[in-house]
């Protein structure tokens, strides 16, 4: 059995200079998801509701993922595993088409909830740091100080479909008015209507995301050398605009199309299915 490596200089023939102990977040488990989220209720402003009531049809233009909230809870029947409750907030851009007026753009809020279970190991030691701001602490922060950290990486979704429904019920997300954080509401510039019945919009989105559980860890890693940048900084105030422009390479690819373009994975199969 080889001897255990300890922090300090490494005396061998490799390029490694020393073994160093670093503090970082270690990923214990992760998963990736490709969600087709059907029929999400779109919540709009009162003025947008007037557009919807007079519209013949509505089409989706784009969607933006504003934020994802995470809540980590232990799975009682399986030690070391945790349930991650996620709530995605979307800003969806649509276009209302009326008989005698030009298409009019409007935006709305869509909310998507999902839960995943991942392994996050066990940690009984509570973690406190001098970086913590006491004003941001609450009882839940103290209780959950030894839980793993959930991290979500996601791209803006694809709008797959939009439809008008003649009658929608009063808003019920988790049986109540959606708990929308104030910073989300501010992204729409006006108040959102969650209670008025009548005509409504439902959207279908395609979402790609990666979810992982991390814990603070001390790891022993090989060190080759210090990271010294080998590129000089550009953009000095002493340089005139033409000098800066001369350093930019000519964008050849912008003027000439590529000789070959590879089809996306699954493209040909999808075309065959649609052509049948």
Residue pairs with C-beta under 8 A, 6 or more apart in sequence:
5 19
5 220
6 19
6 220
7 18
7 19
7 20
7 21
7 220
8 18
8 19
9 17
9 18
10 16
10 17
10 18
10 19
10 222
15 224
16 222
16 223
16 224
17 223
17 224
17 225
18 222
18 223
19 220
19 221
19 222
19 223
20 220
20 221
20 222
20 223
21 218
21 219
21 220
22 218
22 219
22 221
23 216
23 217
23 218
24 216
24 217
24 219
25 149
25 214
25 215
25 216
25 217
26 214
26 215
26 216
26 217
26 219
27 212
27 213
27 214
28 118
28 119
28 120
28 121
28 148
28 212
28 213
28 214
28 215
29 118
29 119
29 120
29 212
29 213
30 118
30 210
30 211
30 212
30 213
31 116
31 118
31 210
31 211
31 212
32 208
32 209
32 210
32 211
33 114
33 116
33 207
33 208
33 209
33 210
33 211
34 206
34 207
34 208
35 112
35 114
35 205
35 206
35 207
35 208
35 209
36 160
36 204
36 205
36 206
37 112
37 157
37 204
37 205
37 206
37 207
38 204
39 202
39 203
39 204
40 90
40 110
40 111
40 112
40 202
40 203
40 204
40 205
41 110
41 111
41 168
41 171
41 173
41 200
41 201
41 202
42 92
42 94
42 108
42 109
42 110
42 200
42 201
42 202
42 203
43 108
43 109
43 110
43 111
43 171
43 178
43 192
43 193
43 194
44 52
44 106
44 107
44 108
44 109
44 192
44 193
44 201
45 106
45 188
45 190
45 191
45 192
45 193
46 191
46 193
46 196
47 106
47 190
48 96
48 106
48 107
48 108
49 193
49 196
49 198
49 199
51 96
51 98
51 104
51 106
52 58
52 96
52 106
52 164
52 199
52 200
52 201
53 198
53 199
54 96
54 98
55 96
55 97
55 98
55 164
56 97
56 98
56 99
57 97
57 164
58 94
58 95
58 96
58 97
58 162
58 163
58 164
58 201
59 94
59 95
59 97
59 162
60 92
60 93
60 94
60 95
60 159
60 161
60 162
60 203
61 93
61 94
61 95
61 105
61 159
62 92
62 93
62 156
62 159
63 90
63 91
63 92
63 93
63 110
63 156
63 157
63 158
63 159
63 203
63 205
64 90
64 91
64 92
64 93
64 156
65 88
65 89
65 90
65 154
65 155
65 156
65 157
65 207
66 89
66 90
66 91
66 184
66 187
67 88
67 89
67 181
67 183
67 184
68 86
68 87
68 88
68 89
68 152
68 154
69 86
69 87
69 89
69 181
70 84
70 85
70 86
70 150
70 152
71 84
71 85
72 82
72 83
72 84
72 85
72 120
72 144
72 147
72 148
72 149
72 150
72 213
73 82
73 83
73 85
74 81
74 82
74 83
74 147
75 81
75 82
75 83
75 117
79 122
80 119
80 120
80 121
80 122
81 117
81 118
81 119
81 120
82 117
82 118
82 119
82 120
82 147
82 148
82 150
82 213
83 115
83 116
83 117
84 115
84 116
84 117
84 118
84 150
84 211
84 213
85 113
85 115
86 113
86 114
86 115
86 116
86 152
86 211
87 111
87 112
87 113
88 111
88 112
88 113
88 114
88 154
88 207
89 109
89 110
89 111
89 180
89 181
89 184
90 109
90 110
90 111
90 112
90 157
90 205
91 107
91 108
91 109
91 187
91 188
92 107
92 108
92 109
92 110
92 159
92 203
92 205
93 105
93 106
93 107
94 105
94 106
94 107
94 108
94 162
94 201
94 203
95 103
95 104
95 105
95 106
96 103
96 104
96 105
96 106
97 103
98 104
107 188
108 188
108 192
108 201
109 180
109 184
109 188
109 192
110 203
110 205
111 173
111 178
111 180
112 205
112 207
113 173
113 174
116 211
118 211
118 212
118 213
119 213
120 147
120 148
120 213
120 215
121 148
121 215
123 146
123 147
123 148
123 215
124 146
125 146
126 145
126 146
127 145
127 146
127 216
128 145
148 213
148 214
148 215
149 213
149 214
149 215
150 211
150 212
150 213
151 211
151 212
151 213
151 214
152 209
152 210
152 211
153 209
153 210
153 211
154 207
154 208
154 209
154 210
155 208
155 209
157 205
157 206
157 207
157 208
158 205
158 206
159 203
159 204
159 205
160 204
160 205
160 206
161 203
161 204
162 201
162 202
162 203
162 204
163 201
163 202
164 199
164 200
164 201
165 199
165 200
165 201
165 202
166 199
167 197
167 198
167 199
167 200
168 197
168 198
168 199
168 200
169 197
170 194
170 195
170 196
170 197
171 177
171 178
171 194
171 195
177 194
177 195
178 194
180 192
185 191
185 192
234 244
234 247
235 244
